[in-house]
Amino acid sequence: MRPHETAPYDQWIERSPEEMVARAADFYEEVNRRRTTRYFSDRPVPREVIETCLKAAGTAPSGANHQPWHFTVIESPRIKAEVRHAAEEEERIFYRDKAPQEWLDALAPLGTDEDKPFLETAPYLIVVFSQKRGGPNPGDLKKNYYINESVGIATGILITALHHAGVATLTHTPAPMNFLNEICGRPDSEKPFLILVAGYPAPDATVPVAGKVKKPLDQISNWL
Ligand code: IYR
């Protein structure tokens, strides 16, 4: 191995097998209560919650530890309205013209459509960008690696951190999403990855029954 600076792994906490079993079960029970909803309340959520969850996302593993992500948090009602307007324009084209029937059929059980009021109602829109170039230090312009994998993992941690903190989310991916660079003032070297709508669910929020159906363990795994 080439010489590199090391430090003891001293933040690791050893757990007994019994504790591991219990913690795994507790965590499963908690994440299994997460649902994606399209109905949000406008009740405010403390900014510190979002900041801490973003810090959690920023701990994600990434290609060469380049951390190829950027999160723009939109709380301004004016800018949220701009995002809604642009997203609905794209979505109208998607639902009316672009989407093949097979895709529309796949979405039917989820009840999605071109109306995206949640983009204005929810207190925060977190726009996740992936970076083609960057590096661990400010100003780095090195090539990034495994960008989608890295940003996907960070986004997964962000969704889980928000859920754990008591914040509901909706992953929204208008296509194409280039309009987000302009609205968020991000460079062309960054690509919008998705919008995470975040806030309290509306008091009368619903979730599609089809979204509750998760494949059982024997359908998502095998052991050799
Ligand atoms: N972007 C569209 C369509 C859409 C696509 C998939 I795949 C979804 O899981 C949900 C929606 C929209 O946001 O409505």
Boltz pocket constraint, residues with backbone or C-beta under 6 A from the ligand:
constraints:
  - pocket:
      binder: B
      contacts: [[A, 91], [A, 94], [A, 107], [A, 112], [A, 113], [A, 114], [A, 171], [A, 172], [A, 173], [A, 174], [A, 175]]
      max_distance: 6.0
